[in-house]
Amino acid sequence: MPILLTALASVGIAWLRGAPPTMLAGVRLRWKLLPALAFLVQLVVFVRLPDAFSAVAPSLHLTTLALLVIFLAANVRYRGLLVVGVGLLLNVAVIAANGGYMPVRPTDLARAGFPAVAARLAQGQTYQKSVALDDSTRFPYLADVLPLPLPGPDRLLSLGDVFVAAGTFLFLQEALTPVRRRLPQVPPHAVP
C-alpha cells in the first residue's frame, strides 16, 4: 500500500511537471512479465491457497523475489530502479535469513490494528509472508519494524520497503520526465 501511494504521488507530481500519466505506456522495460508472474505466484501461495502451498511457501517466496531481482537487473538503465534493487536486496536478506518469511513483532501488529494476526504469530504460526520477530530473528533491524500511520489500519514497513518506495518514486520521475536535449554551445570565437 505505501509503495502504491508513493507511485501515485510520483505520477501526480510528474503530471504537474508536464508529463501526463499516458506517458507510462511509452516506458520501455525489459522482461516486464517477471513482476506480474511474481505477484501472481505470491497471490496464489499466500492469499488464495495458503494451505495447499504451506510446505513450499518459503521457497516460492524466495523464488518470486529472485524473479524481481532479475527484472531489476535487466532494467538498470533507470537509476531509480537501482534504489528499488537495494531495497529488494535488503528484504531478501532478512527473508532468506529467517526461513523465507518477513519477521514482524506481534505487539506492533496488534498496535497497528491487526490483533488476530498478532495472536496467530505469537502462537508460533505464520501469516501469509510474515513470522513473529523474536530473540532468534536474524537481522531484526531489517524486518517490518517501522510503523507508518495511515487512515485505517497502520502499516509496518522494513528499511527495504522504504528504499523500494523511494526508488519507485524516483523511477517514475525519471521515466515520465522527458529528457531535454541541450543545444550544442557554439564557442564565442567560432561565430562569424
C-alpha positions in Angstrom: 0.0 0.0 0.0 2.7 2.6 0.8 4.5 1.8 -2.4 1.3 2.3 -4.4 0.7 5.6 -2.6 4.3 6.7 -3.4 3.8 5.7 -7.1 0.6 7.6 -7.3 2.2 10.7 -5.8 5.1 10.4 -8.2 2.8 10.1 -11.2 0.8 13.2 -9.9 4.0 15.3 -9.5 5.2 14.2 -12.9 1.9 15.3 -14.3 2.2 18.7 -12.6 5.6 18.9 -14.2 4.1 18.4 -17.7 4.3 14.6 -18.1 0.8 13.1 -18.4 0.2 9.6 -17.0 -0.3 8.4 -20.5 3.5 8.6 -21.0 3.7 5.4 -18.8 2.7 3.5 -22.0 5.9 4.6 -23.6 8.2 3.4 -20.8 10.3 0.6 -22.1 11.1 -2.1 -19.6 12.7 -5.5 -20.3 11.2 -8.7 -19.0 8.1 -6.9 -17.6 6.2 -10.2 -17.2 8.5 -11.2 -14.4 7.0 -8.8 -11.8 3.5 -9.9 -12.9 4.4 -13.6 -12.5 6.0 -12.9 -9.1 2.8 -11.1 -7.9 0.6 -13.9 -9.3 2.6 -16.6 -7.5 2.6 -14.7 -4.2 -1.2 -14.1 -4.5 -1.9 -17.8 -5.1 0.6 -19.1 -2.5 0.0 -16.7 0.4 -3.6 -15.4 -0.1 -5.7 -17.8 -2.3 -4.4 -21.2 -1.5 -2.1 -20.9 1.6 -2.9 -24.4 3.0 -2.1 -26.1 -0.3 1.3 -24.5 -0.6 2.3 -24.2 3.1 5.2 -26.7 2.7 6.8 -24.9 -0.2 5.7 -21.3 0.6 9.1 -20.1 1.8 10.9 -21.5 -1.3 8.3 -20.0 -3.6 8.6 -16.7 -1.8 12.3 -16.6 -2.4 11.8 -17.6 -6.0 9.4 -14.7 -6.6 11.9 -12.3 -5.0 14.6 -13.7 -7.3 12.3 -13.0 -10.3 12.1 -9.4 -9.2 15.9 -9.1 -8.8 16.3 -10.4 -12.4 13.7 -7.9 -13.6 15.5 -5.0 -11.9 18.9 -6.2 -13.1 17.5 -6.2 -16.7 16.4 -2.6 -16.3 19.3 -0.9 -14.5 19.4 1.9 -17.1 16.8 3.5 -14.8 18.7 4.8 -11.8 15.5 4.8 -9.7 15.3 1.0 -10.2 18.8 0.7 -8.6 17.3 2.2 -5.4 14.4 -0.3 -5.7 17.0 -3.0 -6.1 18.8 -2.0 -2.9 15.5 -2.2 -1.0 14.6 -5.5 -2.5 18.0 -7.0 -1.6 17.6 -5.7 2.0 14.3 -7.5 2.1 15.7 -10.6 0.5 18.5 -10.7 3.1 16.1 -10.7 6.1 13.6 -13.0 4.5 16.2 -15.6 3.4 17.8 -15.4 6.9 14.5 -16.1 8.6 13.2 -19.2 6.7 11.5 -17.4 3.8 9.3 -15.1 5.9 9.5 -11.5 6.9 9.7 -11.1 10.7 7.3 -8.7 12.5 6.7 -8.1 16.2 3.2 -9.4 17.2 2.9 -6.4 19.6 3.5 -4.0 16.7 0.9 -5.8 14.6 -1.7 -5.6 17.4 -1.0 -1.9 17.9 -1.3 -1.3 14.1 -4.8 -2.8 14.1 -4.2 -6.5 13.3 -4.8 -8.3 16.7 -5.9 -11.6 15.2 -2.8 -11.8 13.0 -0.7 -10.8 16.0 -2.2 -13.6 18.1 -1.5 -16.1 15.4 2.1 -15.1 15.1 2.6 -15.0 18.9 1.5 -18.7 18.9 4.4 -19.5 16.5 2.3 -19.7 13.3 3.0 -17.8 10.1 0.5 -15.5 8.4 0.9 -15.0 4.7 4.5 -13.8 4.3 5.1 -13.0 8.0 6.6 -14.7 11.0 7.0 -13.5 14.6 10.1 -11.4 15.3 11.7 -12.8 18.5 15.1 -13.3 20.1 16.1 -15.9 17.4 15.4 -13.5 14.5 18.3 -12.7 12.3 18.8 -9.1 11.1 15.8 -7.8 13.1 16.6 -4.2 12.2 15.8 -5.1 8.6 12.4 -6.6 9.5 9.0 -4.9 9.4 9.6 -2.7 12.4 8.9 0.8 11.1 5.3 2.0 11.8 3.6 4.1 9.1 0.4 5.7 10.3 -2.3 5.7 7.5 -6.0 6.2 7.5 -7.5 2.9 8.7 -5.0 0.3 10.0 -1.4 1.4 10.2 1.2 -0.4 8.2 4.6 -1.8 9.2 7.5 -1.3 6.9 11.0 -2.6 6.6 14.0 -0.5 5.7 14.0 -2.3 2.4 10.4 -1.1 1.9 11.5 2.5 2.4 14.1 2.1 -0.3 11.6 0.4 -2.6 9.1 3.2 -2.2 11.8 5.9 -2.7 13.1 4.1 -5.7 9.7 3.7 -7.2 9.1 7.5 -6.8 12.5 8.2 -8.4 11.9 5.7 -11.2 8.6 7.2 -12.2 10.0 10.7 -12.1 12.9 9.6 -14.3 10.6 7.6 -16.7 8.0 10.3 -17.0 10.2 13.4 -17.3 11.2 14.0 -20.9 14.9 14.3 -21.5 15.6 17.8 -22.7 18.4 17.9 -25.2 20.8 20.7 -24.9 21.7 22.6 -28.0 25.4 22.5 -28.7 27.2 25.5 -27.4 29.0 27.5 -30.0 32.3 28.9 -28.8 32.4 32.7 -29.0 35.4 32.7 -31.3 33.6 30.4 -33.8 30.8 33.0 -34.5 31.3 34.6 -38.0 
